Amino acid sequence: MNAFTDVSFFPRDAKPLTSYRKYWAQRFGTAPFLPMSREEMTQLGWDSCDIILVTGDAYVDHPSFGMAVIGRMLENQGFRVGIIAQPDWTSAEAFKALGQPNLFWGVTSGNMDSMINRYTADRKIRSDDAYTPGDVGGKRPDRAAIVYSQRCREAFPEVPIVLGGIEGSLRRIAHYDYWSDKVRRSVVVDSKCDLLLYGNAERAIVEIAHRLAAREPVQQITDVRGTAFVRRETPEGWFEIDSTSVDTPGHVEAHINPYLMISDQAREQGATCAREEEAKEVAEGENQKVQTLKFVPNAANSSTASIAGRPAPTEKPVDVGASLLAINTGASLLRGKGTHKVPPRDKSVIRLPSYEQVKQDAVLYAHANRVLHLETNPGNARCLVQAHGEGTTARDVWITPPPIPLTTAEMDLVFDLPYARSPHPRYADENGSHDHATKIPAWEMIRFSVNIMRGCFGGCTFCSITEHEGRIIQSRSEESIIREVEDIRDKVKGFTGVISDLGGPTANMYRLGCRSPEIESACRKPSCVFPGICQNLTTDHGPLINMYRRARNLKGIKKILIGSGLRYDLAVQSPEYVKELVQHHVGGYLKIAPEHTEGGPLSKMMKPGIGTYDRFKSMFDKYSEEVGKKQFLIPYFIAAHPGTSDEDMMNLAIWLKKNGFRADQVQTFYPSPMATATAMYHSTRNPLRKITRDSEKVDVVKGDKRRRLHKAFLRYHDANNWPLLREALKAMGRADLIGNGKHHLIPNWQPLAEEGYQSARRKNSTGAGGKSSVSLSTAPKRLGQPKKGQLLTQHTGLPPRKKS
C-alpha cells in the first residue's frame, strides 16, 4: 500500500461522518445559500430552522469560512440550517430574526478571535475588519462568543447553546487575557453555553446534532471528544489524577523530556526498550509527575465500590517509580508491567490547578499550561478538569480529549460540499457585485485559493494552530483538490487563470506524518521539527510535487502561486520540491518566517536556527538563476517575543542591514490566549520544561517603551526610530554602531521630517509632511481631519495619507 493513501497512520475509532442516518428534513434539498432571513426560509419551503448559527463574520459560503463549513456539513446530514451574521448585539431582537431553532444554537465569534480582530498588539482599536463588507470595523463586540451566547439565551432561554470556533478553542480553560492583563475564567463558565466544541468540529457537531435530534438532553452529552462542559463532580468509575501543584524541593525523578521519543524516554529512565509498547508504558508512568491518583468507585465494580453504605477501603501508597500514586483497591484496574502502573486513559481525568489558583499564582498557571499541551495528541490525551469557584458555587470545567482527525475521505466530503464560493447576495452592491464598496477583504484573499490540508506539527509557541486544528496533518486527496481548482476555473466570477494559493496552515506539510502508528499515537512531543526534524517524520514531498504539476497543467490554468507560509526546514530536505516551487510557483516574491536570528528567542519559539534559512536561500537563488528569474525572499520577524533580549534585537537589526532587508510590515508579539509563549509572557517561566518554583525564568518584553524599542530595531531604517535607537545603543555600550559609514546601524544625524522613511503601505501608514517632526497633535490638521466616525490607524495613530 502507498504510504500516502491517507493523511496519517493515526488509529481511527471514530464513527465516520457518512454513517449517520439523514435527518428527515433532507427532503428540502440543498439551499443555494443558507438562509439569513424569513423570506429565504419561505422560498426554501421551511417553517423553521433546526439549527441557527450565529457568527461575527459576514457570511461567505466558502470552505475557508468556519460557519459555512459547519452549516453545509449539518445540511449534508439533513438539517435545516440558518445563519445570523454580525447581528446587532445590543439587544436580543436581532437574534429572533429566524425564529426559534428546533435543536440548538451554534455560536462563534468568527474565523478570528474577536479581541485579536478588534485590537492591535499595542491594544489600539483597529479601524478595519477584513471579515466585514467594505472592510468596516466595529461590526462585532469584544469577547463576541460570550456576548452572542448571552443574547441567544435571552432570545430563547430553553434552546441549548453550542459554542465553537477559535475563540472558544483558545479559552476552554482559565487563560491569561492580554487585553485586561489578568487571568479570566473558562469561556464555558462566562458564556454559560451548554457545550463548547474546540478544534475543527465537524465530527463533534454532527454527533451532537443527531443526539439532540433524538431528544437526548444536552446535559447528558458528556462523552463526545473535542468538547468542554460544566459538571459538579467527577462521575463514578473514573481515576482522578491530581496535578494541582508543582514539584516541591526533595528527591524527584527526572520528568519526562518532551523532546525525546518514547524509546529515548525509556532509556533515560534506565529501562530496556526491546519494543515500543514497553517504552510507551514507561513513558505513561513517568509522565504523571508528582501527582495523586484518586479512584471514584463505581457501584458496578464490587471489588472497588463501597458496600451497604460503608466507606471504601483506606487508600494506600503504591510505588510507581517517579510518581507517588495514592490509590485504593481500584489498583486492580491499573495497567502496565512491573512497577509502572497507569490507569486506563479512557477513564482518567487530570485535575488542573483551579481558576482561583492560577489567577493568583503565575507558576501554577505555567504548570497548567504545560499539562494541557502534553494532552493534545488524540492518541494518548486524557480528559482534563479545572475547578471554578469555591464552596457551594464550585463547578468543574471538563475537557474531553481532542477529536479524532478526519480521514482523507472525510476531508474530501467536507470540501466537496455544495458551497456557492461567494458572499451571500445580501452583501452585493447596487450592481450585484462584491468587488467594490462592499468587498470583503478576507474573501478576496482566498477567492482563488485552495485549502489542501489542516493541522501543523511545527509547534511554534506563539501560534494557536496546535490548540485549535491540532498537530496531526489531515490532507485531502489529489482528486478532490483538482476538482476544486476546476470549479474555480469554471464557476468563480473574475477568475483570470491564476490560483493564488494551494496551501493551508503550512504550505508543505501535505501528507507528511509519522512513519509508525504506534509511535504517533504514543508521542507527546510538542513539535516534530524542533530542536531537529524527528527521525520518525516522513519528509517526502513527492505527493505535493505531483499535485503541483497536475494542477498547473490543467487547461485554463496560467499560474499557480504558493501563498501559505513555507516550512523551509522541511523544504530543504527535498531539493526537488524547492526547485519545483521556485521555478514554477513563485510570483517574484516568496514570504517565509525565520522569526529571528538569535538562539535565545528561537529556542522559546521552537523555531530552527538561521543557518537553515541560509541553506534555503542558497537553494532559492540557485534555482531562480537556472531559469533566469529575478526573485526575492521576504523574511518575516517577530519583535518582543518572550526570551528576546535587547541585544538579540540589536543583532537581528545588524543582520537585516547586512543582508539588505528593510522590514515594512513588522509583527510585534501578540499574546493569544492559551499559547505557550503567552504562558511565558504572563508567568516568566518556560512551560517547555518542567515547572518548579525555581525553574528557568524567561526574559519577558513588557512595557510600551521596551516593546517600541524592539519594534524600532526591526525598522532600523526609519528615521523616526533613530532617536530611540541612539539612546538605547549608548545605554547598551554599543555607540560604535552609530555613525555614517556602511558598517554603522544608524547615522548620527537626524533628517528633516520630509526626508524620513515612508512606508510603502497606503492604508495604515502616513507621510511625513511638513518641515519638522510630525506630532500627533498637529499632524491631522496638515494631513486632513479624519471623517466623523473614522478611527485612527493601527500602526501610526494618524489618519491615512490622502491619495494624489
Secondary structure as GFF3:
##gff-version 3
##sequence-region A 1 804
A	DSSP	three_ten_helix	17	19	.	.	.	ID=ss1
A	DSSP	three_ten_helix	24	28	.	.	.	ID=ss2
A	DSSP	alpha_helix	38	43	.	.	.	ID=ss3
A	DSSP	beta_strand	51	55	.	.	.	ID=ss4
A	DSSP	beta_strand	60	61	.	.	.	ID=ss5
A	DSSP	alpha_helix	66	76	.	.	.	ID=ss6
A	DSSP	beta_strand	81	85	.	.	.	ID=ss7
A	DSSP	three_ten_helix	93	96	.	.	.	ID=ss8
A	DSSP	beta_strand	104	107	.	.	.	ID=ss9
A	DSSP	alpha_helix	114	118	.	.	.	ID=ss10
A	DSSP	three_ten_helix	133	135	.	.	.	ID=ss11
A	DSSP	alpha_helix	144	155	.	.	.	ID=ss12
A	DSSP	beta_strand	161	163	.	.	.	ID=ss13
A	DSSP	alpha_helix	166	169	.	.	.	ID=ss14
A	DSSP	beta_strand	175	177	.	.	.	ID=ss15
A	DSSP	beta_strand	182	184	.	.	.	ID=ss16
A	DSSP	alpha_helix	187	191	.	.	.	ID=ss17
A	DSSP	beta_strand	195	197	.	.	.	ID=ss18
A	DSSP	alpha_helix	202	213	.	.	.	ID=ss19
A	DSSP	three_ten_helix	218	220	.	.	.	ID=ss20
A	DSSP	beta_strand	227	231	.	.	.	ID=ss21
A	DSSP	beta_strand	239	242	.	.	.	ID=ss22
A	DSSP	alpha_helix	262	268	.	.	.	ID=ss23
A	DSSP	alpha_helix	276	286	.	.	.	ID=ss24
A	DSSP	beta_strand	292	295	.	.	.	ID=ss25
A	DSSP	beta_strand	316	320	.	.	.	ID=ss26
A	DSSP	beta_strand	323	327	.	.	.	ID=ss27
A	DSSP	three_ten_helix	329	333	.	.	.	ID=ss28
A	DSSP	three_ten_helix	345	347	.	.	.	ID=ss29
A	DSSP	beta_strand	348	351	.	.	.	ID=ss30
A	DSSP	alpha_helix	355	360	.	.	.	ID=ss31
A	DSSP	alpha_helix	362	374	.	.	.	ID=ss32
A	DSSP	beta_strand	383	388	.	.	.	ID=ss33
A	DSSP	three_ten_helix	391	393	.	.	.	ID=ss34
A	DSSP	beta_strand	395	399	.	.	.	ID=ss35
A	DSSP	alpha_helix	408	415	.	.	.	ID=ss36
A	DSSP	beta_strand	422	423	.	.	.	ID=ss37
A	DSSP	three_ten_helix	425	427	.	.	.	ID=ss38
A	DSSP	alpha_helix	441	446	.	.	.	ID=ss39
A	DSSP	beta_strand	449	451	.	.	.	ID=ss40
A	DSSP	beta_strand	453	454	.	.	.	ID=ss41
A	DSSP	alpha_helix	465	468	.	.	.	ID=ss42
A	DSSP	beta_strand	474	475	.	.	.	ID=ss43
A	DSSP	alpha_helix	478	491	.	.	.	ID=ss44
A	DSSP	beta_strand	498	499	.	.	.	ID=ss45
A	DSSP	beta_strand	501	503	.	.	.	ID=ss46
A	DSSP	alpha_helix	517	522	.	.	.	ID=ss47
A	DSSP	alpha_helix	542	552	.	.	.	ID=ss48
A	DSSP	beta_strand	559	560	.	.	.	ID=ss49
A	DSSP	alpha_helix	568	571	.	.	.	ID=ss50
A	DSSP	alpha_helix	575	584	.	.	.	ID=ss51
A	DSSP	beta_strand	589	595	.	.	.	ID=ss52
A	DSSP	alpha_helix	599	605	.	.	.	ID=ss53
A	DSSP	alpha_helix	610	626	.	.	.	ID=ss54
A	DSSP	beta_strand	632	639	.	.	.	ID=ss55
A	DSSP	alpha_helix	646	658	.	.	.	ID=ss56
A	DSSP	beta_strand	667	668	.	.	.	ID=ss57
A	DSSP	alpha_helix	676	683	.	.	.	ID=ss58
A	DSSP	alpha_helix	704	714	.	.	.	ID=ss59
A	DSSP	three_ten_helix	719	721	.	.	.	ID=ss60
A	DSSP	alpha_helix	722	731	.	.	.	ID=ss61
A	DSSP	three_ten_helix	735	737	.	.	.	ID=ss62
A	DSSP	three_ten_helix	753	755	.	.	.	ID=ss63
A	DSSP	alpha_helix	779	783	.	.	.	ID=ss64
###
